[in-house]
Amino acid sequence: MRTTVPINLTAAQLNGLACITCGADDTEQQPTGDRSPSGAQLFACTDPKVCRAQQSVNAQFPLLAALRTEAQSAPVFVEHPLTARVPLLYGWQNGALAVTYDPAQISYESARELFAEARALYPDARAVAFTDIGCTVITDIPADELPVRIEQRGKGRCVVTYDDTRISSAQLLELLDKVGAL
């Protein structure tokens, strides 16, 4: 199951009472397979012609069109079994932030909190994974610096930031094993 966290939707859309694409509440609708943060099933118009007709009306209003474009870049929370050491992973996917979390290891609420914290700490990160050592951040590191930074964050936790254009995941894991042995 995946849970989409839309932004700029009306209460009716978030409660499954209106189409999440055009906002119509008087058309035949079908489940999208997504859920709102409250767990409500989300719906969209069954007939694309009806939905597009509503969208063409909305096209006359640029503000609504801008809001719809912004909503497409909302975080998408996806429940998925991850490796035992990674309960949460996020990165960009098709212009939207895809946040994958393992429901067997972490709750939806905790995943959202960790995601918000990571986005605040690393706004330019290409991806962030939370592991049993802390978190691993994929980002750009200036060429005049080493491609990996390891920062201690309290007892037994650290943040590993690395540039995946200059070091592979295999090289990073090998380096972490060496650091862990010190």
Salt bridges, closest charged atoms under 4 A:
ASP34 OD1 - ARG2 NE 3.00
ASP132 OD1 - ARG85 NE 3.32
ASP140 OD1 - ARG126 NH1 2.63
GLU145 OE1 - ARG149 NH2 2.93
GLU151 OE1 - ARG153 NH2 3.39
ASP163 OD1 - ARG126 NH2 3.52
ASP163 OD2 - ARG166 NE 3.53
ASP164 OD1 - ARG126 NH2 2.24
GLU174 OE2 - LYS178 NZ 3.78
